[in-house]
Amino acid sequence: MFNSTKSFNVSKLHALILDMDGVLWRDKTLLGDLPSIFNTIDDLGLQVIMATNNASRSPAQYVDKLAHFGVKIESWQVITSADATAYYLKNQFPEGGDVYIVGEESLKKTITTFGFNPDGNHPVAVVAGLDRGINYQKMTEATLLIRKGVPFIGTNPDKSFPILEGEAPGAGAFLAALEAATGVSPVIMGKPEPIMFKLALERLAVTPEETLVVGDRLETDIQGAQNAGCFSALVLSGVTTSESAKLWQPPPQIISPDMTSLLAKLAMERNAI
């Protein structure tokens, strides 16, 4: 289904920004024939970047995962909320500063790669995200630092993420705990904030008007696309139902059952021009 809330011309489309969980796969289940999906994207002459709020895996790990499914991409084509966080830190604080991290090893490695120290004693910021090894001591240290006025940065606001059994706690659940303990709201790096989209547009060298963001979450993917001025497409293969999609205002330009159907619609529109 195409919506006309914003003039969407398929012939002027040059790039896709894709979410992964709920779009390409759901937990360990693939949501379509991935090689065919990426071949179709290539046939349409579109550039592509994957942008995910998941900071627990590095771009290299996603490259390997996609290669396992028969899809070849490069590391620059994957942006995680860890990349967006490190990009923000580099633009806000002197390189080499200490950062206290509530998060997993991939987040620490990314922030280290951008020139910051996750093990120092004088943090310029507290960065928090999904941490499956969380403990009370770590949460207490983060709470004390935030209460002292150290800037509080969150990788992404997703309160949950899809797994085979249902929904598991996401980064937003950890941020909510720290916010409750400190009374301080985090500055969010991931979707729906525009910084991740800004980074993607820079890498693709395209404008928002030439870009379609594809995701399965209204409050992050679709809201984020709208915040960044991009066109948006919602796929119903993840966490959003068709009923809730109909209530979202302004609506995305396209609502489609899945990625395969979405690409078929884009191809049909291009052929009709």
C-alpha positions in Angstrom: 0.0 0.0 0.0 1.4 3.4 -1.0 0.5 6.6 1.0 0.6 10.1 -0.3 1.4 12.1 2.8 4.7 13.1 1.2 5.4 13.1 -2.6 7.2 9.9 -3.2 8.7 9.4 -6.6 10.3 5.9 -7.1 12.3 7.1 -10.1 14.2 9.5 -7.8 15.0 6.9 -5.2 18.7 6.2 -5.0 19.2 4.4 -1.6 17.7 2.2 1.0 18.4 2.3 4.7 17.4 -1.1 6.1 16.7 -2.3 9.6 17.7 -6.0 10.1 15.8 -7.5 13.0 12.2 -7.9 11.8 13.1 -7.0 8.2 15.8 -9.5 7.1 15.4 -12.0 10.0 13.5 -12.5 13.3 15.8 -14.1 15.8 17.2 -17.1 13.9 14.5 -17.2 11.3 15.1 -15.6 7.9 12.4 -13.4 6.5 12.8 -14.3 2.8 15.4 -15.3 0.4 18.2 -12.9 1.3 20.4 -13.4 -1.8 17.3 -12.7 -4.0 16.4 -9.7 -1.9 19.8 -8.1 -2.3 20.0 -9.0 -6.0 16.7 -7.2 -6.5 18.1 -4.2 -4.7 21.1 -4.2 -7.0 18.8 -4.7 -10.1 16.9 -1.6 -9.0 20.2 0.4 -9.0 19.9 1.2 -5.3 22.6 1.7 -2.8 22.0 0.1 0.6 23.1 0.5 4.2 21.9 -1.6 7.1 21.1 0.5 10.3 20.3 -1.2 13.5 19.8 -0.2 17.1 21.5 -3.3 18.2 24.9 -2.3 19.7 25.8 -5.8 20.9 27.3 -6.8 17.5 29.9 -5.1 15.4 29.5 -4.3 11.6 32.1 -7.0 10.9 29.9 -9.6 12.7 26.9 -8.5 10.6 29.0 -8.8 7.4 29.9 -12.4 8.5 26.3 -13.2 9.3 25.0 -12.0 5.9 27.9 -13.8 4.1 26.7 -17.0 5.8 23.3 -16.4 4.2 24.9 -15.8 0.8 24.9 -11.9 0.8 28.2 -10.0 0.3 28.4 -6.5 1.8 31.2 -4.4 3.2 31.6 -3.1 6.8 30.8 0.5 5.9 27.4 -0.7 4.8 26.4 -1.5 8.4 25.8 1.2 11.0 24.9 0.1 14.6 23.8 2.4 17.4 27.4 1.8 18.8 28.7 3.5 15.7 26.3 6.4 16.1 27.3 6.7 19.7 31.0 6.8 19.0 30.4 9.3 16.1 28.6 11.5 18.6 31.3 11.2 21.2 34.0 12.1 18.7 32.1 15.3 17.8 31.3 16.3 21.4 34.4 15.4 23.5 38.2 15.5 23.2 39.6 12.3 21.7 41.3 10.1 24.3 38.8 10.8 27.0 37.5 8.2 29.5 34.0 6.8 29.0 32.1 4.6 31.5 30.1 1.9 29.7 27.1 -0.1 30.6 27.1 -2.4 27.6 28.7 -5.4 25.9 32.1 -6.0 24.4 31.1 -4.8 20.9 30.1 -1.4 22.2 33.4 -1.1 24.1 35.4 -2.0 21.0 33.6 0.5 18.8 34.1 3.3 21.3 37.8 2.4 21.7 38.2 2.4 17.9 37.0 6.0 17.8 39.8 7.0 20.3 38.1 6.8 23.7 39.1 4.8 26.8 36.4 2.6 28.4 38.6 1.7 31.4 39.6 5.2 32.8 38.8 6.7 36.1 37.6 10.2 34.9 34.8 9.6 32.4 33.6 12.4 30.2 30.3 10.5 29.6 28.3 7.5 30.8 27.2 5.4 27.8 24.5 2.7 28.4 22.9 0.1 26.3 22.0 -3.6 26.2 24.2 -5.4 28.7 23.4 -9.1 29.3 26.2 -9.3 31.8 24.8 -6.5 34.0 25.3 -6.5 37.7 24.3 -4.2 40.6 27.8 -2.8 41.0 27.9 -1.6 37.4 24.5 0.0 37.7 25.5 1.7 41.0 28.7 3.1 39.5 26.8 4.5 36.5 24.1 5.9 38.8 26.7 7.7 40.9 28.5 9.2 37.9 25.2 10.5 36.4 24.1 12.0 39.7 27.5 13.9 39.8 26.6 15.4 36.4 28.5 13.2 34.0 26.6 13.3 30.6 24.3 10.3 30.2 24.1 8.8 26.7 21.9 5.9 25.6 22.7 3.8 22.6 19.0 3.3 21.7 15.6 3.4 23.3 14.3 0.0 22.3 12.7 -1.4 25.4 12.6 -4.9 23.9 13.7 -6.9 20.8 12.2 -9.9 19.1 13.4 -13.4 19.9 11.9 -16.8 18.9 9.9 -17.0 22.1 8.6 -13.4 22.0 10.2 -10.2 23.3 13.4 -9.9 25.4 14.5 -6.8 27.4 16.4 -4.3 25.2 18.7 -1.3 25.8 15.7 0.9 26.7 14.9 -1.3 29.7 18.4 -0.6 31.1 18.1 3.1 30.3 14.8 3.2 32.1 16.4 1.7 35.2 19.2 4.3 35.2 16.7 7.1 34.6 14.6 6.0 37.5 17.6 5.9 39.8 19.0 9.3 38.7 16.1 11.4 37.5 18.2 12.1 34.4 17.0 11.3 30.9 19.6 10.0 28.5 20.6 11.6 25.2 19.6 8.9 22.7 21.9 8.0 19.8 20.0 5.3 17.9 16.7 5.4 16.1 14.4 7.4 16.2 17.0 10.2 16.7 18.5 11.5 13.4 22.2 11.0 14.1 22.2 7.4 12.8 20.4 8.5 9.6 22.8 11.5 9.2 25.7 9.1 9.3 24.1 6.8 6.8 23.3 9.6 4.4 26.9 10.9 4.6 28.2 7.4 3.7 25.8 7.0 0.9 26.3 10.6 -0.4 22.5 11.0 -0.9 19.8 13.4 0.3 16.9 12.4 2.5 14.6 12.9 -0.5 16.5 10.2 -2.4 16.3 7.7 0.5 13.8 5.1 1.7 14.1 3.8 5.2 12.7 0.3 5.7 11.8 -1.0 9.2 9.4 -2.9 11.3 9.0 -0.6 14.2 6.8 2.5 14.1 8.4 4.3 17.1 12.0 3.9 16.0 12.3 3.1 12.2 9.4 5.1 10.9 9.6 7.9 13.4 13.3 8.1 12.8 12.9 8.3 9.0 10.3 11.1 9.5 12.6 12.9 11.9 15.4 12.7 9.3 13.2 13.8 6.4 13.5 10.5 4.6 10.7 8.5 3.0 9.7 5.4 5.0 8.4 1.9 4.4 6.9 -0.3 7.2 7.1 -4.1 6.8 4.8 -6.2 8.9 7.2 -9.1 9.3 8.4 -7.9 12.7 6.7 -6.4 15.8 4.1 -4.1 14.2 0.6 -5.3 13.4 -1.5 -3.9 10.5 -4.0 -2.5 13.0 -1.4 -0.4 14.8 0.2 0.6 11.5 -3.2 2.2 10.4 -3.2 4.4 13.5 0.3 5.9 13.0 0.3 9.6 11.9 1.7 10.7 9.6 1.7 7.3 8.0 4.7 5.8 6.2 4.8 6.1 2.4 4.5 2.3 2.1 3.1 -0.5 4.2 4.1 -4.0 3.0 3.9 -7.6 4.4 7.6 -8.1 4.0 10.8 -7.1 2.2 10.2 -9.3 -0.8 6.7 -7.7 -1.3 8.1 -4.2 -0.8 10.8 -4.7 -3.5 8.2 -6.1 -5.9 6.1 -3.0 -5.4 9.1 -0.7 -6.0 10.0 -2.6 -9.2 6.4 -2.4 -10.4 6.2 1.3 -9.8 9.5 1.9 -11.7 8.4 -0.2 -14.6 5.1 1.8 -14.8 7.0 5.1 -15.1 
